C-alpha cells in the first residue's frame, strides 16, 4: 500500500522553512511521504548547505525536495519583502499547479494533503482545484496570527483604517491574557519599505479569507505559552514547539552551512553568560548600524555569539571588521550561520 503523500509549502524565508521542515520530519516518522517545495533560489541554497554537511541523504528517504520559480528575475533583490510577496502571489500559483500535475504524471502517489504556510494562502486555492485537503500552518506566536485575523474588528473599532494604518496612537489588548500592543507596532506596517506596506497588508487580508479554505489551522506554539490567544481562537491547534528530532541532528532546511565550531565554543563559556545575536535570513544592516551594534556588544563586556550572514552588511569596511575581530578575540565569536535550536536549547 502506497504511503500517504503530503505537499509542504513554506513562505520563502528561513523562519518559515525551518519549522515546516521540522514538521515534515515528524510526518515522516508517522509513515507519511513528504514533498517539500521551496522557491528555486531557496532550494539551491538548501541543497548547497546540505551537501556541505553530508548530502541530501541526511533528510532521510521520506522527504523529497522540489522547487518552483518565485516570479523574480535572477538578479532581483529578494530581501525586498514587498517585491518578493508581489511576485510570488502572482506567479507561483501556476507553477504549483504544474508541479502537482508533474508529480502525478511521474508516478508519485497522489497528493492527499497540502500543509501550507498561512502566508501562502494562494496555494490553498490551487490545492482545492486538485481535490487536495489543506492544513494551514502558522510558524510563529499565535498572538501574531490572532491580530491578523482580528483586522476587521480593529477597523470597526477605529484603531486602524482600511489600509491597515493606525487611526489612533495607543496600546490595545485583543483579549485577557494576551500581551498589549501599540498600534504603531502592527507587523504589516513594520516589514519592508514604507511605500510598499500596502502589499503586505493586502496579502494579510487576502490570506485571512483564504484561510477559510483550510480544513484546519495548526501553529508552532503551545497552550501554556499563549492561553489567551488559544481561548480567543480555540480552532487553532497548537503542535509546538517543533523539533525535527530529540538530538537536533536532522537537517531543517538551512540556507547556509552551519558552523559547528560555535557549539564547542559555547560549551567552554559559563552557563547563562553568552549574548546571542541573530537577525535571520532577510534583515540587512547598513555599515553604521552594524558598527554601532558591534561596539555595543564590545561594551557589554560579555561573551557573545553573533550570526553575520555574508550579505548582512554590504559595503562594510573589511579593515574595520578585521580590527573588531582582533578587539574581541577570545570573547566574541562571529559565524555566518549556526544551528539556532542547538544554541537556544542547550546553551
C-alpha positions, 0 to 999 in steps of 0.5 A, spaced: 500 500 500 502 506 497 504 511 503 500 517 504 503 523 500 503 530 503 505 537 499 509 542 504 509 549 502 513 554 506 513 562 505 520 563 502 524 565 508 528 561 513 523 562 519 518 559 515 522 553 512 525 551 518 519 549 522 515 546 516 521 542 515 521 540 522 514 538 521 515 534 515 520 530 519 515 528 524 510 526 518 515 522 516 516 518 522 508 517 522 509 513 515 507 519 511 511 521 504 513 528 504 514 533 498 517 539 500 517 545 495 521 551 496 522 557 491 528 555 486 533 560 489 531 557 496 532 550 494 539 551 491 541 554 497 538 548 501 541 543 497 548 547 497 548 547 505 546 540 505 551 537 501 556 541 505 554 537 511 553 530 508 548 530 502 541 530 501 541 523 504 541 526 511 533 528 510 532 521 510 528 517 504 521 520 506 522 527 504 523 529 497 525 536 495 522 540 489 522 547 487 518 552 483 520 559 480 518 565 485 516 570 479 523 574 480 528 575 475 535 572 477 538 578 479 532 581 483 533 583 490 529 578 494 530 581 501 525 586 498 519 583 502 514 587 498 517 585 491 518 578 493 510 577 496 508 581 489 511 576 485 510 570 488 502 571 489 502 572 482 506 567 479 507 561 483 500 559 483 501 556 476 507 553 477 504 549 483 499 547 479 504 544 474 508 541 479 502 537 482 500 535 475 508 533 474 508 529 480 502 525 478 504 524 471 511 521 474 508 516 478 508 519 485 502 517 489 497 522 489 497 528 493 492 527 499 494 533 503 497 540 502 500 543 509 501 550 507 504 556 510 498 561 512 502 566 508 501 562 502 494 562 502 494 562 494 496 555 494 490 553 498 486 555 492 490 551 487 490 545 492 482 545 492 482 545 484 486 538 485 481 535 490 487 536 495 485 537 503 489 543 506 492 544 513 494 551 514 500 552 518 502 558 522 510 558 524 510 563 529 506 566 536 499 565 535 498 572 538 501 574 531 496 570 527 490 572 532 491 580 530 491 578 523 485 575 523 482 580 528 483 586 522 476 587 521 474 588 528 480 593 529 477 597 523 470 597 526 473 599 532 477 605 529 484 603 531 486 602 524 483 604 517 482 600 511 489 600 509 491 597 515 494 604 518 493 606 525 487 611 526 489 612 533 496 612 537 495 607 543 496 600 546 490 595 545 489 588 548 485 583 543 483 579 549 485 577 557 491 574 557 494 576 551 500 581 551 498 589 549 500 592 543 501 599 540 498 600 534 504 603 531 507 596 532 502 592 527 507 587 523 504 589 516 506 596 517 513 594 520 516 589 514 519 592 508 519 599 505 514 604 507 511 605 500 510 598 499 506 596 506 500 596 502 502 589 499 503 586 505 497 588 508 493 586 502 496 579 502 494 579 510 487 580 508 487 576 502 490 570 506 485 571 512 479 569 507 483 564 504 484 561 510 477 559 510 479 554 505 483 550 510 480 544 513 484 546 519 489 551 522 495 548 526 501 553 529 508 552 532 506 554 539 503 551 545 497 552 550 501 554 556 505 559 552 499 563 549 492 561 553 489 567 551 490 567 544 488 559 544 481 561 548 480 567 543 481 562 537 480 555 540 480 552 532 487 553 532 491 547 534 497 548 537 503 542 535 509 546 538 514 547 539 517 543 533 523 539 533 525 535 527 528 530 532 530 529 540 538 530 538 537 536 533 541 532 528 536 532 522 537 537 517 531 543 517 532 546 511 538 551 512 540 556 507 547 556 509 552 551 512 552 551 519 558 552 523 559 547 528 565 550 531 560 555 535 557 549 539 564 547 542 565 554 543 559 555 547 560 549 551 567 552 554 563 559 556 559 559 563 552 557 563 547 563 562 553 568 560 553 568 552 549 574 548 546 571 542 545 575 536 541 573 530 537 577 525 535 571 520 535 570 513 532 577 510 534 583 515 540 587 512 544 592 516 547 598 513 555 599 515 553 604 521 548 600 524 552 594 524 558 598 527 554 601 532 551 594 534 558 591 534 561 596 539 555 595 543 556 588 544 564 590 545 561 594 551 557 589 554 563 586 556 560 579 555 561 573 551 557 573 545 555 569 539 553 573 533 550 570 526 553 575 520 550 572 514 555 574 508 550 579 505 548 582 512 552 588 511 554 590 504 559 595 503 562 594 510 569 596 511 573 589 511 579 593 515 574 595 520 571 588 521 578 585 521 580 590 527 573 588 531 575 581 530 582 582 533 578 587 539 574 581 541 578 575 540 577 570 545 570 573 547 566 574 541 565 569 536 562 571 529 559 565 524 555 566 518 550 561 520 549 556 526 544 551 528 539 556 532 535 550 536 542 547 538 544 554 541 537 556 544 536 549 547 542 547 550 546 553 551 
